[in-house]
């Protein structure tokens, strides 16, 4: 008797597999998110701003995210007034009543001044500062104490670059650096710019280089070592001790540039992914 042989059906190969939901995860936040950049403009050449790419990534998740630019070498007060103008435009465009701020580096000082001194508490719901020198940085003092010729050259280059990348700005690098010294922040800024009870504050620090096993950007090696001498573990520009403020969320393993997606991409830190995780937290917290 002949037996029929049946072929075993195999799962077809799907070289062009379609996922049920290929779009990025949607993240809902009650308020728009404004990313605030810090001091300096050297790394913005050829870019639309330090944090523009991160804002665009957040928008792919449905977040009303903005990354405006202000004078990179302006004083805290000058920049705070500019941030206020930017936020007013964002509120008008989104028809929102408040915004959430995520501020990197000096941007966190601008944000604190804006909230306390320019009535920002009325339209700012929360502030997350990322490697902000809340107690100043010894590097600013060091730069100002250099021989006059070097100091004038450095601040002159900063002012020149600032006037090029930001046409309507009023760069004043020397004065701005003086506002980032530990003496100015501890004696003249912090006592007169307290946290406002209507706003929720969180902070994050960063670590790399000396005292850690995290690689540091070659351009930050020397300042990293110098700052370690005065303030301990740091990210190349701001120490963990100085970044700690109010409710501390912890430390990321990335130098000051890597934190916002600049420089060498080594290690597991992903700037876009990390900022996305911060926005998810805001969503979970009802902001």
Secondary structure, DSSP 8 states (H G I E B T S, - for coil): --------------TT---TT-S------SSEEEEE--S--GGGTTSS-TTHHHHHHHHTTT--EE-----TT--HHHHHHHHHHHHHHHHHHHT-S-EEEEEETTHHHHHHHHHHHS-GGGTEEEEEEES--TT--HHHHHHHTS-HHHHHHHHHHHHHHHHHH-TT----HHHHHHTTSHHHIIIIIGGGS---TTSEEEEEEE-BSTTSSS---GGGHHHHHHHHHHHSSBSSSSBHHHH--SEEEEEESS-TTGGGT-S---SS--HHHHHHHHHHHHHHTT-
